[in-house]
Amino acid sequence: MTESPQVLLVDDEATIRRVLARELEALGLGVDTAEDAAAARRLVSSKTFDCIVLDVRMPGMSGDVFLGELLKIAPHTPVIMLTAHANVDLAVRCMREGAFDLITKPCSVEHLHLTIMRALETQQLRERERTLSSFAQPVRRHARLIGTSEPMQRLRTLIERVGPTEEPVLIIGESGTGKELVAQEIYERSTRAGKPFLTVNCAAVAETLLESELFGHEKGSFSGAEERRLGFFELADGGTLFLDEIGDMPLSMQPKLLRVLQSGEFRRVGGSKSLNADVRVIAATNKDLHDEVREGTFREDLMHRINTIVIESPPLRKRPEDIDELIAFFMAEVRGSTKSHFGGDALALMRAYPWPGNVRELRNVVRRALILSDNEVFEPADLPPHILRDAAPSESPADEVDATALLSLSLAEVERRHILAVLRDCGGNKTAAARRLGISTKTLYNKFEAWGLADDEIP
């Protein structure tokens, strides 16, 4: 059940406090009262209010003087002034100071209630816009899915069919394949296009902060929570929330996510209000969630909730015919570049290279050449050493090894090629590769060091 909006009524007349509080509570509001500025100051410092009704004439500090201090303590809380002696100068002064409205006493409870509800609606809109501008990443409309290969054509067909639905979507794929771009394309084709599109990287946010990021928090709910903060579910209401790397979400957070996906209800950290959000969730992961379920690191019920529709973002090695178009796009990204193109030998190597880092790695290689090379036409020498070393001499599958060629290699070279092949097959995930090879991650890194591979050269 949703908690009532909380209102603070500050008035030195006990009868007015008692009558207004009773009538406003009957209309569904929660009301605290204070008889003067000192009492109001103590309450506002310890509790979050949705609206404050403040009398102008009070003993001690008057309301119009206290207003400035009050808005420093609670800068985003709307304040409605009450006065029995309204005049233009007072009204102008209060409005300039930051009051939401000024009402003349005696006033009807209906008029006061209507003004409070209008203030609450305005404050909610402003709070949402303020937090969106601080945290939301705009949709990168200049970015797009690039490529005309068969895997990309299949991907676009799926996006066209899935976009207009309200079903949750799980995008799977290796790191660097552009899963967020796929999510954005789905959003652009949905009935929610033009509404908020927000992204949360579940692997990049500390476990202790992820709940606050998703659901928001109340003032004082933990150390450093100096004011109420809206979470991404609240901010994305009516729109789309992209949960990237959902396979890395802490197990402790998964029941809370499941609850909001099932019912649309959640609570801010430290809050007692049950809030609702109408959000379409698109999730992405580079992990096999079925494996994660078997290992006990991901809830099976959550997996079934988010994977109604599964879309794979294809790795670059499965669409090498798109490499030329991608290179052209990334070169055009660097404005003012005088470089013309990659030469035939360099392109052949790039087409043959398996790209364990996928499109992200290709972009980095192109930008590296643009920055470091003075050549008009990029040659193999302008490519990173690991591409020269690991580009396959042919397009035959990696499993098909020429026995004669194998016999000509040293045991150390066979080991090196095998380890790198396993690493590529694991999508560059060193922990998974070490597990498959039956060695520790430390041993794997020791071998990289022995081979003279720098971090940026390791696939």
N, C-alpha and C positions, 0 to 999 in steps of 0.2 A: 504494500500500500504506500502511495506517495506521501511524504511528510509535507505538512502545511508550510507555506512561506513564513519566514520568521520576521516579525516587525518589532521595532523598539519604539515605544511611545514615551516621549519626554515632555512632562507638563507638571508645573508646581501645584496645580489644583487637583486634590485627591479625588473629588467627585468626577471630574472630567476623565481622569485616568481610569477610574473604575468603570464608568459607563461605556466609554469608547472601547476599552479592552474587552468587556463582555460582549458588546455588539459585533466587534470585528472577529472575535473568536467564533461567534455564532455563524459568521459568514465564511468560516474555513481558514482563518489566519491564526498563526501562533503569535502571541503578543507578550512581550516583556515590558515592564514600565520602570521609569526613573523619575524622581521628583526634581532633579536639578542636573547641571552640567557635570558635577563631580561624580554622581552616581552613574550617569550615562557613560562617562569616560571609563569607569571601571568595567561596565558591561561590554562596551564595544572592544575593549582591549582583550577580553577573554572569550568572546563569542562572535561568530559571524552572523550578521543580520542581512536580510534581503532588502529591507527598506527601513528608514528611520523617519518618524514623524516628530518634529521638534517645535516646541512653543517658542515664540520670540521673547515674550516678557516673562522672565523668571528671576527670583532673587539670586544674588551673587552674580555669576556670569550670565548675561542675557543670551538668548538663542542665536541672534544674528552675529554676536561676537564669537560664540562657541562654534558656529558653523565652520569657520575656517580651520580651526583645530580639529574638528570632527572629521573633515574631509581629508586631513593629513593622516589620521589614524585609519580611516576606512575610505580610501580615495575612490573606490568604484561602487560605493553604496549610495543609491539615490536618497536624497533628503527632502522631505516635504515640510515646509514651514507653516506653522499655525499662528495667527495673530488676530487680536480683536481690534487692532488699530492700524489697519492697512492704509498705506499711502504709496504714491508712485515712487518716491525716493527709497522707501524701505524695500519695495518690490524689486526695483532695479538693483539695489545693493545686494540683496540676497541672490538674485539670479546671476549677477556677475561673480559672486563668491562661489557659485557652483550648485545652488539649490535646484532641485528638479521642478518645484512648483511652490506657490504660496497660496494658502487658503484662508479666507476670512472666517473668524468665529463670530457667532455660532454657525456651525456647518452641519449638514445632515450626515448621518453615518453612510448613507448610500453614496453621497458625493465624495467623501473621504475614501471609501472603499474603491470606488471607480478610479480615483487618482492614484491610489496605491497600486492597483492592478496594472494601470498604464505605466507606472514607474517600473514595476517588475518586468513587464514585457520589454520596455526600452532598455533596461539594464541587462537583460539576458542577451538581447541582440548585440549590444555594445561589447559585452564580455566575450561573446563568441567571435565577433569581428576582431577584437583586440588580440585574442589568443591565436586566432587563425593567422593574423599578420605576423605574429612572433614565431610560430612553430611550423605552419604549413608550408610545404614545398610546392610551388606551382607546377602544374603539369607542363612538361617540356614539349610544347607543341611543335617545336622545330625538329625534335627527334622523331624518328619513324623506323618502322621495320624495313630493312633493306634487303633486296634479293629477289630473284625470279626463279630460283631453283624449285624443284618439285616439293621438297620439305617445306619451303616457305609458302608455296601456293596452298598446300594442305593446311598450314597454320592459319593463313588468312581466311580460308573457308570456315574453319572452326570458329575463329573470332567473330566472323559475320553472323554465324548461327547462335553463338552463345551470348554475344553482347546484349541484345534486346531482352534477354530473360532476366529473372531475378535470382537465378540459382547461384549458390556459392561455387567458386571455381578454384581449383588447385593447379598452379603452374609448376611443372617439374622441369628440371634441367640443370646442367652443370653450371658452375660459377662462370659468369662472363657471357652467357648466351643471350642476355637482354630480357630477362623475365619481367622486369618492371615495365619495359616498353610494351610487352604483351599485355600486361595489366592495364596500361594506359589506353591501348587500342580497344580493349574490351569496354572500358569506361566510356570512351568517346562514342561507341556504338550503342550505349545503353540509354534507357529512358532517364537516367540520372546525370547525363552529360550536362555540364554547366553548374552542377551542384559540387560541393567539396569533393576533392580526390586527395586523400592524405595517405602518407606512407610511414610505416613504423618498421624498422629493421630489428627483429626480435633478438638477433645475435649481437647487435651493437649497443644495446641498452643493458646496464647492470641489472641483475635480478631484483635487487632491492628497489629499483626505480621503475621497473617495467609496469607494475600495477598502477603507479601514479601516472605514467605516460598514457596508458590506455584508458583509465577510468577517472583521472583527475584526483585532486586531494583538497581537503578542507584546511583552512588556516589552523596552524598549530598541531596538525596531525602527526608531524615528525619534525625533527630538528631541521631548521632551514625553511620550513613551510610557513612563510611569513604572510601569505595571503592565499585565498582560494584560487585554485587553478583548474581549468577545464581539461579533461582528457580527450584523447583522439576520437573515442566513440561519440562523445557529446558533440565535439566539433564537426564530425562527419555526418551528423544527423541529416538524413535526406539524401546523402551522397554515398561515396564508396571509400572503404578503408582497405588499403593494401598492406597485408602482413607479410613482409619479406622474411625469408629464412625462418619460417614458422617451426621447422624441425628442430631449431635450437632454443625454442621457448622452454623455460624452466618448468619442470613437472609440477611444481607448486602453483604455477599460474594457470595451468591448463583447465582445471575445473571452473575457475572464474571466467575464463574465455568461453568455455562450453555453455555456461549459464546464460551469458548475454547472447550467444548465438541461438540458443533454444527459445529464450523468452523475450529478448530485447531489453532485459532489465539489468541494471548494475548499480553499484554504489561507489561514490568517491571514497578514497582512502580517508579514514577518520570521520566519515559522514554516516548519517542514519537515514538519509533520504534514499528511497528507491526511485531511480531515474530510468527513463526509457529512451532508446535511440533506434531509429529506423535506418539501418546501415546495411549495404551490400558488402560482404567481405570477399575479397580475392586474396588468396594466400599463395605463397611460393616457397619452394625448398629445393636444395640440391641433394637432399638425402632421400633414401628409400624409407618412407614412413612405415611400411610393413615390417622392415627390419627393425626400425626404432620401436615399434609396438612389441615385437618379439623380445627385444632387449630390455623392455620395461621403461624406456625413456620417453615414450609418447603414448597417450591414452588412445585406446582403440575407438571409443565412442566419439572422441574429438576428430579422429582421422575420418570416420564415416560422415561426420557433420560437415567437414570442409571439402570433401572430395567427390561431391555429387557429379561434377564435371572435371575431368583431368585433361590438361593440355600440356604437351611436351614442347619446350622451346629447344629446337634442334641444335646440336653442337656444330661448330663451324666445319669440322672435319667431314661431316656428312653432307655439306653443301659447298664444296670448294669452288663451284662455278660462280658463287656470289662474291668471291674475294675481290675481283677487279672492281666491282661496283662499290663495295665497302671501302676499298682503298681510295677511290675517287671521292667518296663522301667525306672521309676523314681528312683528306688533303684540303678539301674545300672549307673544312671547319676552321683551319688556321688562316685567318684573314691576312691579306697582304703577302702571302707566300709567293715567292718567285720561282719555286721549284716546279718543274713540269710534270714528270712522271717517273715511274719505276721502269728500268730497262728490262728487256726480255729475260735475261739470266736471273735477275733478282725476282721477277714475277714467277718464274718457274720454280724457284726454291720456295717461295711463299705459298704457291699452290700445292707443293708436295709436303710442306710441313704440317704436322697433325694438329697444331694449335690447341694445346691442353688448356690454355687460358681463354680460348674462344675469341669472340668479337672484341672483348676488352683488351686481350693481349695484342690483337691485330692493330687496334687503335693506338696502343702504346708504341708499337714498332713503327707505325707510320709517323707519329709525332716525333719519335726519337730521330728518325732519319731527317725530318724537316728541320729539326733544331741543330743537329750535330754535323750534317753534311753540307758542303759547299757546292756539290755537284748539281748540274742541271738535270741529269738523268741518274737516278739511283742505281748503283751496281751492287753485287753481292757483298762487297766490302762495307757497304753502308748498313748492312743488316747485323743484328746481334749475333755473337759467335754461336749461340746454341741453335739458331736456325740453320746456319751453315752446317753444323754438325749433325743435327737430327732430322733434317729434311729427307724424306724417303726418296730413293732413286727412282722409284716407280710407284704406280697407284695400286699395286697388288696389296691384298690384305696383310696386316702386320703378322698374322699367324703363319702365313706361307713363307717359310724360310728356305732359301736355297741351300741345300746340304753342302754342296761344294764350297760355296762362299763361307759357310759356317766353319768348315774345317780349316779354313785359312786364317781364322781369327784366333787370337790368344784367349785363354780362359778368362783373363781379366776383362777383355773387350766384350766377350760374350755376356759376362755378368753385367757389365755396364749397360749394354744395349737392352738386356732383359729387364733390368731395374727401371730404366727410363720408359720402356714399353708398358710395363705394369703401371707406372706412375701416370702415363698418359691415359691408360684405360680407366684409371680411377679418377679421371678428370682433374688431375693435379693435386688431389687430396693426399698429402704425405702420410697422414696417420692411417688411412685406409690402405695405401700402398704398402706400408711397413707391415700391417697386419696380414695382408695377402702374401707377402714375401716371407713371413715368419721371422722377422727381425724387429728390433726396437726402432722407434723413431730416431733415437740418438745415433744408432748405428747407421741409419739411412743418411742422416746429416753428415756423419763422419766420412761416408763414401763420397758425398758431394764435395766435401772439403778436399778430400784426397784427389779428386778429379779436377780440382781448381775451378769449380763452378761457383760463381757469386750468386747471391740470393735472387737477383733479377734475371739470372740466366737459367734458374732451375724451373723446368716446366711446371 
